[in-house]
Amino acid sequence: MDTMGDRLEEFLRKMKEVEASMQKVNILVCGKTGVGKSTLINAVFRENLAETGVGVPVTKHLCRIEKEGVPISLLDTRGLELDAKAQEETRKEILGEIDRALKTGKPEEHIHLLWYCVNSGSGRLEDFETEWIRSFSEKVKVVLVLTQSYAKEHERLKKTIEEMNLPIGAVVSVLAQDFEITPEFKVAAHGLEGLVDASLQCIPEAFRMAFINAQRVDLKRKLAQANREVVFFISTAFATGFSPIPLSDAPLLIANEFAMIAQLTSVFGLPLERSFVQAVLTAVAGSAGATVLGKFIVSNLMKLVPVLEPVSGMISGSTAAMLTAALGYGYNEVMMSVVRRTQAGEKIKPEEIVSAIKSQFEKQMAKGKDLLKGIRFGNQKQSE
């Protein structure tokens, strides 16, 4: 008999499959000592990578930072020294690592992006840095990050650099964390969403999903990506519905839903804690085959989805698609709330997740056919 324990293990296995299939993104971060690279990394990426990630020396001046469950690999330079000999040594190591990765011929090994960090308070880009940026940009996309941008100097520096027409993807001013001027006044962190956007413009498409997963700044982008993922599973459910499915089996019919929830959870980059996963499964598939979702479908589907033929007691393709859309879009809204609250340091009780998923499913189902507007099924597009 299929038990909740079996479903839990199966779902965890599916989640690990999704994570394993995600192409990890590789970013090289460099800049002088004191520019705030660690602060920037921790502000942009989840799990405080610069503090909790495992750093492995790659060369004398390069260290690779990774953490299990976060699909990103960071190559961090240990601060650029003022000594000309050390600078040249570091430059050669960086170029050597970029070349080594390129020579593998494997895109997953390549450096996909380089962040060159400059303290905006310095007011200038040194000549050697200009040359470095030019040499790096011949081999990899570069985003120039003006860190600690809390004074007007960063505006002047940004304009000066833009007028240099360097071969880079963008110049972005950021303040990675709030800066206190006086106990009564502080400058709020800013610019991080702009950095995420500029980075995604430069990263190859195959690796953008990993970056969206790993970043913690732009939750709306996570939601948009998750909603795009839902469309695939809606189409799969529609196709499945051509072979009519008994209504009583609705919550069990669709292994498609489990695959969808695993994929969506991965987009949001939520940790695989068993209590969290069990709460999700309780809401989506329940225990012993009698589910929160299933009971709702059986008792409410007729009035919410008039296209269903009551006599047949079967689920058509369009109805199966609506069920999947309601679950997917509703789940994404719940995950947005979970991520926000988790980042704020809140502890979320499993029963809250169960209640929220059920509530969002009902809310989405009330939209009926509107859930499928603009989605193509085969050559057919649902009317706007």
C-alpha positions as a printed NumPy array, in Angstrom:
array([[  0.   ,   0.   ,   0.   ],
       [  1.161,   3.52 ,  -0.84 ],
       [  1.848,   5.3  ,   2.465],
       [  2.779,   8.873,   3.363],
       [  6.259,   7.598,   4.194],
       [  6.581,   6.142,   0.695],
       [  5.428,   9.402,  -0.851],
       [  7.821,  11.391,   1.305],
       [ 10.802,   9.312,   0.191],
       [  9.677,   9.423,  -3.426],
       [  9.266,  13.184,  -3.303],
       [ 12.678,  13.705,  -1.695],
       [ 14.185,  11.497,  -4.409],
       [ 12.452,  13.57 ,  -7.082],
       [ 13.7  ,  16.792,  -5.517],
       [ 17.271,  15.502,  -5.539],
       [ 16.854,  14.556,  -9.204],
       [ 15.707,  18.085, -10.008],
       [ 18.661,  19.578,  -8.119],
       [ 21.115,  17.209,  -9.806],
       [ 19.803,  18.12 , -13.257],
       [ 20.216,  21.847, -12.644],
       [ 23.264,  23.285, -14.404],
       [ 25.394,  24.955, -11.718],
       [ 26.434,  28.54 , -12.535],
       [ 30.095,  29.568, -12.08 ],
       [ 30.902,  33.171, -11.102],
       [ 34.339,  34.677, -10.485],
       [ 34.378,  37.566,  -7.988],
       [ 37.42 ,  39.81 ,  -7.749],
       [ 38.449,  43.202,  -6.412],
       [ 40.8  ,  44.85 ,  -3.956],
       [ 40.902,  43.997,  -0.282],
       [ 38.129,  45.86 ,   1.559],
       [ 35.713,  46.319,  -1.342],
       [ 33.137,  44.158,   0.467],
       [ 33.075,  41.008,  -1.656],
       [ 31.923,  38.759,   1.196],
       [ 29.168,  41.167,   2.201],
       [ 28.017,  41.336,  -1.412],
       [ 28.005,  37.56 ,  -1.838],
       [ 26.   ,  37.028,   1.355],
       [ 23.511,  39.733,   0.373],
       [ 22.849,  38.311,  -3.106],
       [ 22.899,  34.567,  -2.484],
       [ 20.975,  32.453,  -0.02 ],
       [ 22.606,  30.444,   2.75 ],
       [ 25.237,  33.158,   3.494],
       [ 27.667,  31.468,   1.125],
       [ 30.726,  33.535,   2.076],
       [ 30.284,  32.457,   5.718],
       [ 28.87 ,  28.94 ,   5.533],
       [ 30.12 ,  27.682,   2.172],
       [ 33.16 ,  25.439,   1.916],
       [ 36.162,  27.278,   0.504],
       [ 38.664,  25.146,  -1.424],
       [ 41.946,  26.691,  -2.652],
       [ 42.243,  26.55 ,  -6.439],
       [ 45.448,  28.552,  -6.837],
       [ 47.519,  30.736,  -4.522],
       [ 45.092,  33.654,  -4.919],
       [ 41.832,  31.921,  -5.886],
       [ 39.403,  30.037,  -3.648],
       [ 36.265,  28.149,  -4.749],
       [ 33.197,  28.553,  -2.501],
       [ 30.35 ,  26.038,  -2.732],
       [ 27.588,  24.689,  -0.533],
       [ 25.505,  21.564,  -1.024],
       [ 22.014,  22.369,  -2.235],
       [ 22.95 ,  25.779,  -3.674],
       [ 23.581,  25.493,  -7.443],
       [ 26.384,  28.015,  -7.673],
       [ 30.174,  27.895,  -7.594],
       [ 32.02 ,  31.091,  -6.684],
       [ 35.676,  31.698,  -7.439],
       [ 36.815,  34.369,  -5.002],
       [ 40.079,  36.307,  -5.25 ],
       [ 41.747,  36.952,  -1.919],
       [ 41.957,  40.71 ,  -2.392],
       [ 44.274,  42.439,  -4.849],
       [ 47.457,  43.614,  -3.186],
       [ 49.153,  46.884,  -4.05 ],
       [ 52.432,  45.159,  -4.864],
       [ 52.842,  45.064,  -8.663],
       [ 54.348,  41.584,  -8.638],
       [ 51.448,  40.144,  -6.635],
       [ 48.958,  41.907,  -8.902],
       [ 50.473,  40.356, -12.012],
       [ 50.577,  36.943, -10.363],
       [ 46.897,  37.187,  -9.491],
       [ 45.944,  38.394, -12.981],
       [ 47.726,  35.419, -14.565],
       [ 46.02 ,  33.007, -12.184],
       [ 42.587,  34.416, -13.026],
       [ 43.204,  34.274, -16.782],
       [ 44.731,  30.827, -16.403],
       [ 41.656,  29.51 , -14.59 ],
       [ 39.326,  31.021, -17.207],
       [ 41.406,  29.421, -19.996],
       [ 41.572,  26.064, -18.215],
       [ 37.788,  25.975, -17.936],
       [ 37.319,  26.967, -21.585],
       [ 39.713,  24.276, -22.799],
       [ 37.588,  21.542, -21.221],
       [ 35.012,  22.192, -23.912],
       [ 32.32 ,  21.64 , -21.278],
       [ 29.963,  24.625, -20.791],
       [ 29.253,  23.531, -17.212],
       [ 32.958,  24.019, -16.422],
       [ 33.22 ,  27.494, -17.959],
       [ 33.29 ,  30.714, -15.952],
       [ 29.885,  32.127, -16.858],
       [ 30.286,  35.587, -15.362],
       [ 32.885,  37.781, -13.652],
       [ 32.003,  40.422, -11.097],
       [ 34.752,  43.024, -10.843],
       [ 34.202,  44.939,  -7.596],
       [ 35.381,  48.504,  -6.997],
       [ 34.784,  50.524,  -3.831],
       [ 32.81 ,  53.541,  -5.05 ],
       [ 34.371,  55.627,  -2.291],
       [ 37.757,  55.376,  -4.055],
       [ 36.387,  57.693,  -6.735],
       [ 38.453,  56.103,  -9.489],
       [ 39.304,  53.005, -11.442],
       [ 43.06 ,  52.457, -11.399],
       [ 44.966,  51.951, -14.668],
       [ 45.871,  48.359, -13.849],
       [ 42.206,  47.608, -13.11 ],
       [ 41.155,  49.022, -16.469],
       [ 43.656,  46.743, -18.197],
       [ 42.512,  43.763, -16.145],
       [ 38.882,  44.354, -17.07 ],
       [ 39.768,  44.619, -20.758],
       [ 41.757,  41.366, -20.683],
       [ 39.075,  39.496, -18.699],
       [ 36.261,  40.682, -20.97 ],
       [ 37.946,  39.059, -23.974],
       [ 37.204,  35.663, -22.409],
       [ 34.167,  36.096, -20.15 ],
       [ 31.23 ,  38.473, -19.576],
       [ 32.097,  41.116, -16.975],
       [ 29.786,  43.149, -14.725],
       [ 31.539,  45.99 , -12.906],
       [ 30.098,  46.352,  -9.395],
       [ 30.526,  49.648,  -7.533],
       [ 30.266,  48.544,  -3.908],
       [ 29.518,  50.6  ,  -0.772],
       [ 27.576,  53.147,  -2.833],
       [ 26.12 ,  55.31 ,  -0.068],
       [ 27.636,  58.678,  -1.059],
       [ 27.324,  60.762,  -4.223],
       [ 30.798,  59.712,  -5.369],
       [ 29.359,  56.52 ,  -6.834],
       [ 27.225,  58.491,  -9.316],
       [ 30.254,  60.371, -10.629],
       [ 32.378,  57.231, -10.782],
       [ 29.667,  55.301, -12.59 ],
       [ 29.294,  58.045, -15.184],
       [ 33.072,  58.225, -15.686],
       [ 33.342,  54.461, -16.192],
       [ 30.391,  54.385, -18.587],
       [ 32.051,  57.096, -20.665],
       [ 35.165,  54.884, -20.956],
       [ 33.138,  52.453, -23.089],
       [ 34.761,  49.389, -21.56 ],
       [ 33.719,  46.071, -23.162],
       [ 31.546,  45.   , -20.205],
       [ 27.963,  43.939, -19.678],
       [ 27.033,  46.668, -17.194],
       [ 28.147,  49.008, -14.412],
       [ 25.982,  48.57 , -11.3  ],
       [ 26.077,  50.624,  -8.08 ],
       [ 25.141,  48.666,  -4.953],
       [ 24.961,  49.032,  -1.205],
       [ 24.808,  45.44 ,   0.007],
       [ 23.55 ,  46.258,   3.506],
       [ 22.093,  49.269,   5.295],
       [ 24.733,  51.878,   6.148],
       [ 24.327,  53.826,   9.379],
       [ 25.347,  57.487,   9.117],
       [ 24.07 ,  58.401,  12.604],
       [ 21.934,  56.458,  15.096],
       [ 18.927,  58.333,  13.7  ],
       [ 19.754,  58.108,  10.   ],
       [ 20.888,  55.311,   7.716],
       [ 21.109,  54.694,   3.983],
       [ 19.048,  51.657,   2.959],
       [ 20.619,  48.846,   0.993],
       [ 19.984,  49.238,  -2.727],
       [ 21.059,  48.166,  -6.198],
       [ 21.026,  44.414,  -5.619],
       [ 18.052,  43.745,  -7.895],
       [ 19.851,  45.699, -10.615],
       [ 22.893,  43.47 , -10.132],
       [ 20.751,  40.34 , -10.388],
       [ 19.146,  41.659, -13.573],
       [ 22.483,  42.636, -15.17 ],
       [ 23.97 ,  39.251, -14.237],
       [ 21.112,  37.311, -15.798],
       [ 21.557,  39.283, -19.011],
       [ 25.148,  37.991, -19.187],
       [ 24.788,  34.391, -17.969],
       [ 24.148,  31.761, -20.7  ],
       [ 20.509,  30.699, -20.796],
       [ 21.209,  27.103, -19.706],
       [ 22.554,  28.372, -16.375],
       [ 20.025,  31.1  , -15.552],
       [ 17.731,  28.73 , -13.666],
       [ 20.557,  27.961, -11.234],
       [ 21.216,  31.666, -10.679],
       [ 17.516,  32.356, -10.053],
       [ 17.477,  29.51 ,  -7.541],
       [ 20.629,  30.68 ,  -5.742],
       [ 19.851,  34.407,  -5.554],
       [ 17.741,  35.683,  -2.672],
       [ 17.209,  39.283,  -3.774],
       [ 14.534,  39.269,  -6.486],
       [ 11.625,  37.129,  -5.297],
       [  9.356,  38.389,  -8.084],
       [ 11.778,  36.864, -10.572],
       [ 11.549,  33.545,  -8.724],
       [  7.756,  33.742,  -8.925],
       [  7.803,  34.581, -12.635],
       [ 10.116,  31.645, -13.351],
       [  8.012,  29.297, -11.225],
       [  4.832,  30.357, -13.042],
       [  6.527,  29.666, -16.387],
       [  7.399,  26.189, -15.112],
       [  3.744,  25.571, -14.237],
       [  2.728,  26.009, -17.897],
       [  4.677,  22.887, -18.914],
       [  2.861,  20.773, -16.333],
       [ -0.507,  22.263, -17.319],
       [  0.122,  21.107, -20.894],
       [  1.101,  17.643, -19.661],
       [ -2.093,  17.402, -17.619],
       [ -4.154,  18.492, -20.628],
       [ -2.607,  15.732, -22.737],
       [ -3.176,  13.189, -19.954],
       [ -6.84 ,  14.171, -19.867],
       [ -7.409,  12.819, -23.363],
       [ -7.485,   9.441, -21.653],
       [-10.373,  10.198, -19.244],
       [ -9.564,   9.78 , -15.572],
       [-12.05 ,   8.696, -12.878],
       [-12.977,  11.67 , -10.709],
       [-12.428,   9.75 ,  -7.496],
       [ -8.803,   9.19 ,  -8.472],
       [ -8.118,  12.899,  -9.151],
       [ -5.574,  13.505,  -6.367],
       [ -3.746,  10.262,  -7.12 ],
       [ -3.93 ,  10.436, -10.891],
       [ -1.223,  12.832, -11.412],
       [  2.306,  11.893, -10.626],
       [  2.613,  14.999, -12.816],
       [  1.68 ,  17.094,  -9.778],
       [  4.449,  15.637,  -7.632],
       [  6.96 ,  16.346, -10.378],
       [  5.584,  19.887, -10.667],
       [  5.787,  20.594,  -6.93 ],
       [  9.368,  19.283,  -6.851],
       [ 10.292,  21.569,  -9.742],
       [  8.61 ,  24.633,  -8.216],
       [ 10.177,  24.047,  -4.803],
       [ 13.548,  23.952,  -6.538],
       [ 12.932,  27.297,  -8.278],
       [ 12.36 ,  28.974,  -4.916],
       [ 15.47 ,  27.33 ,  -3.476],
       [ 13.801,  26.128,  -0.307],
       [ 15.695,  23.716,   1.969],
       [ 14.68 ,  20.06 ,   1.912],
       [ 13.65 ,  19.775,   5.549],
       [ 11.511,  16.705,   6.089],
       [  8.906,  18.599,   8.141],
       [  8.473,  21.107,   5.33 ],
       [  8.198,  18.409,   2.645],
       [  5.737,  16.4  ,   4.731],
       [  3.521,  19.459,   5.184],
       [  3.518,  20.046,   1.427],
       [  2.635,  16.423,   0.7  ],
       [ -0.121,  16.463,   3.304],
       [ -1.717,  19.371,   1.462],
       [ -1.113,  18.039,  -2.053],
       [ -1.651,  14.308,  -1.666],
       [ -2.643,  13.703,   1.948],
       [ -2.333,  10.46 ,   3.842],
       [ -3.898,   7.054,   3.177],
       [ -5.348,   8.341,  -0.105],
       [ -7.886,  10.686,   1.535],
       [ -6.583,  14.173,   0.819],
       [ -7.332,  17.743,   1.645],
       [ -7.095,  18.531,  -2.021],
       [ -8.932,  15.423,  -3.146],
       [-11.894,  16.003,  -0.842],
       [-12.146,  19.555,  -2.084],
       [-12.044,  18.461,  -5.729],
       [-14.734,  15.814,  -5.281],
       [-17.092,  18.127,  -3.376],
       [-16.55 ,  21.359,  -5.309],
       [-15.364,  20.563,  -8.83 ],
       [-18.844,  20.451, -10.367],
       [-19.764,  24.006,  -9.336],
       [-16.312,  25.483,  -9.984],
       [-15.724,  23.908, -13.382],
       [-19.01 ,  23.77 , -15.306],
       [-17.309,  22.202, -18.353],
       [-17.099,  18.893, -16.499],
       [-19.801,  16.436, -17.547],
       [-21.492,  15.291, -14.307],
       [-22.816,  12.105, -15.903],
       [-19.423,  10.761, -16.9  ],
       [-17.692,  11.37 , -13.575],
       [-14.52 ,  11.726, -15.611],
       [-11.879,  14.439, -15.826],
       [-11.376,  15.906, -19.299],
       [ -8.127,  17.374, -20.583],
       [ -9.21 ,  20.946, -19.905],
       [-10.377,  20.105, -16.393],
       [ -7.155,  18.257, -15.588],
       [ -5.273,  21.315, -16.866],
       [ -7.32 ,  23.607, -14.59 ],
       [ -6.638,  21.441, -11.556],
       [ -2.922,  21.506, -12.286],
       [ -2.923,  25.25 , -12.936],
       [ -4.768,  25.951,  -9.693],
       [ -2.383,  23.804,  -7.696],
       [  0.735,  25.187,  -9.393],
       [ -0.115,  28.882,  -9.26 ],
       [ -1.526,  28.553,  -5.756],
       [  1.556,  26.696,  -4.545],
       [  3.802,  29.429,  -5.979],
       [  1.951,  32.099,  -4.015],
       [  2.396,  30.083,  -0.829],
       [  6.106,  29.604,  -1.534],
       [  6.558,  33.358,  -2.025],
       [  5.128,  33.885,   1.45 ],
       [  7.278,  31.083,   2.904],
       [ 10.487,  32.54 ,   1.415],
       [  9.689,  36.067,   2.654],
       [  8.914,  34.868,   6.152],
       [ 11.945,  32.574,   6.256],
       [ 14.24 ,  35.414,   5.203],
       [ 12.711,  37.532,   7.973],
       [ 13.72 ,  34.842,  10.465],
       [ 10.199,  33.516,  11.115],
       [  9.506,  29.887,  11.942],
       [  6.601,  28.483,   9.945],
       [  4.478,  25.686,  11.391],
       [  3.685,  22.746,   9.063],
       [ -0.053,  23.196,   9.629],
       [  0.228,  26.756,   8.328],
       [  1.603,  25.432,   5.059],
       [ -1.191,  22.854,   4.76 ],
       [ -3.849,  25.51 ,   5.395],
       [ -2.254,  28.028,   3.024],
       [ -1.979,  25.564,   0.11 ],
       [ -5.605,  24.494,   0.516],
       [ -6.743,  28.122,   0.7  ],
       [ -4.734,  29.175,  -2.349],
       [ -5.959,  26.148,  -4.321],
       [ -9.573,  27.138,  -3.641],
       [ -8.837,  30.742,  -4.588],
       [ -7.206,  29.724,  -7.863],
       [ -9.918,  27.187,  -8.735],
       [-12.546,  29.921,  -8.412],
       [-10.987,  31.528, -11.51 ],
       [-12.118,  28.579, -13.635],
       [-11.255,  28.87 , -17.331],
       [ -9.362,  32.117, -16.738],
       [ -6.499,  30.021, -15.385],
       [ -5.791,  28.754, -18.897],
       [ -5.893,  32.046, -20.788],
       [ -3.076,  32.421, -23.303],
       [ -1.767,  28.852, -22.902],
       [ -1.28 ,  26.829, -26.084],
       [ -2.371,  23.189, -26.144],
       [ -0.962,  21.695, -29.306],
       [ -1.858,  24.265, -31.982],
       [ -4.708,  25.641, -29.948],
       [ -4.358,  28.776, -27.818],
       [ -6.876,  29.492, -25.093],
       [ -8.722,  32.731, -25.759],
       [ -7.73 ,  35.834, -23.889]])
